[in-house]
C-alpha cells in the first residue's frame, strides 16, 4: 500500500513492518523522557509497527507523549545490546503540536534539558507523516555501535507544546559484551612466609 506524505513523496509500506522491530531490543523499563507532561508517558511511543496508528487507551495506558511547559522533549533510550542504527520513523502530533526537528546523539545517557545541548551525530527537519511510513536514513558509520540513543525533539518557535505518537527504529542488534572483573593483589613488600621455596634457598645459602 502506498501513501502520500507531506515530504512530497509517495511511500510504500512494503517490508517496513518487518524491519521496524527494534522496539523489542529497547530496555523499556529504563527509558527516560525529559520534559514530558505526564510522568511515564514517554515509553508508550515505542510499540509494534502494527499498533503505530492506534489511539486506543485500552491498549496503551498513554496514547502519546506531550511536552510540559515548553516545546521540547528529550528521550534517553537504552538498548539491551549493541545496535547498528539505520532508520527512524516519527509520528508527531496534530498541527502545531507536531515536532519540527529531531537531533540524534550516540551513547550520551546523561544529557539534560537544563544544559547546552551538544552537537548531534545527525539531525533532521521533520515532515508531517500521519501514516508512519516516511523514513529518515541514518549515517550508519556514526551509529554503528550504539548501546544508548538520545533523541532531542523541538517544535516551531510559535508552538507551545509538542506531541509524539510513535517512534520507530530500524537496524541490527547484537548482544553486548560482558567483561569479567579481575581482582589482583599486589605486594608492597614480599613476605618470606608466603614463598617457602625462596625461604629454603636462603637458608641453604646462609648455612
N, C-alpha and C positions, 0 to 999 in steps of 0.2 A: 504494500500500500504506500502511495506517495502523498506527501503533504507539502503545501507551500508555507514558508515561514517568512518572517519579516526581514531576513537577511537578503531576500530577493531570489533565493534559490529554491529548488524543489528537491526534497529529500525522500529517500525510500527507506522504510524501516528495516527491511531485509533481515540481516542476522544480528542487528543491534541488540536484540533481546538476549541472545546467547552471549554476546561479547561483553555486555554491561552487567557483569556479575561480581565485581569486586566488593560489593557491599557485604558479601559473605566473609571477606577477609579483613573486615574492619573490627577492631576491638571496641565494639559499640558501647560497652559499659564505661569506657574511659574517654569517649568523645566529649569534648568541651566546646560549647558555643558561647563566646563572649558577646555581650550586647543584646541578648535575646530578651524579649518582653516577658515570656513565661518560662520559668526555670524548667529545664529538662525537655524543652521542645526541640532543641537542635538535632538530636539523633534521629528524629522521626523522618527527616528528609532522605535518609539512606535506606532504601527499600527496594524490593524486587521490581524489575523492569515492568512487569505486567500490572503493577499497582501504582505506577508513577502518576497516573491521571486520577487516581481515586481520591475523593474528597470526603469519604465516609468516616466519621469519627468512631463508628462501631468497630472498624478495622484497626485504625490507628488512633490512639488517645489524642494526639495532636494532628491536625490537618497540615500544618505548615509551621515554620518558624518566622517570627516577626521581630524586627528590631525594637528596642525600647525607646529611648529618648533621642535617638539620632538615626541617621540613615546608613548605618554600617553594622556588619556582622563579621566576626572572626571565628572560623571553625578550626579546631585542633583535632586532627583525625589520625589516631594511631592504628597501625596495621598489626596483624598477628605474625607477620614475617616481613620479608623484603619484597618490594613491588617495583616493577618497571612500568611506569605510567605512560599511557599512550593517548588517552582521550578523556574528555569531560563533557557532560551534558547538564544543563541547568534549566529548570522550570521556575521562573520567578512569579511574583505577584502581579495583580491586575494594575494596568495604567501606571500611575506614578509610584506604585508600590514595587515596581519591577526594578531590580538592581541594574546599575548602569555599567559596572566594571567589576572584574574579579582579578586579584593578584594571587599567584601561587608561590608557596615557599616550601622548600625541602628541608626536613629534619630540623625544624626550629620550634620545639614544643613550648618555649617559654615566652613567646611574644604576647604582648598585651595591647589593649587599645589606648592605654594611658601613655605609651612611649611612642617615639617616632618610628613609624613602620619602615623597615629597611627595604633595600632594593630587591624586588622579587626575582625568582628564576624565570618567570614568564607572567604575562598579564594579557587580558582580553577585554575588548569592548563587547558587552553582551547585547544580543538581539532578542527580541520578544519571540519566544518559542513555546507556544501553548501545547504542542504535541510531544515535546521532549525528544526531538529527533535531529536537532542541529548540534553537530559535534565540533568541539574545539580541539584541534590536534595539538598535542603537547610535544615539546622537543625532547625526544627520548634520551638524548645524550645528557640532558640536565636532570632527568628524572629516572635514571637507570637503576638506582639503588635507594629506594625510599622506604623508611620504616615509620615515618611520621610526615603527614601532609597538612599544611595550613592554607586555608582559603580565606582571603580577606575581600569581602563584598562591600561595595559602596553604591549609593544611589545618586541620582541627579541632584544638583545643588538645591533645586526648588522642592525636592521631595523630603518630607519629614521622617518617613519610615520606609523600610523595605520588607518584602516578604519573599520567602523561598519555599517552594513546594517539593522540589526534588533535586537531588544532586546525584548524578550517575558517574561512575569511574570505570574506565576500561584499561586493562593492562595484564601483565603477567606476574603471578605470585610465586614465591619460593620460600621455604622455611628459613627462619632466621638462624644464624649461627649461635650455638651455645658454647660459651667459653668457660671452662672449668677454672676454679680458683686454686692456685698453688700456694701453699703456706711453707715458707722457708725459715729455718732457724739458723742464725749466724752467730759464731763465737767471737766475742770481742777479745777473749784471752783463752787459748786452748787449755782444757782441763785434762791433766795427765791420767786421771782415773777413767776418763771416757775413751782412752786409747791404750788398751792393755798391751798390744803388740809393741807400740812405741816405748812403753814403760819397760818391757823386758829387754829391749835393745839398749836402753840407757843403763839398766842395772848391769848388763854384761860388760858394757864399756867401762863402767866405774870399777868393776872387780878385776 
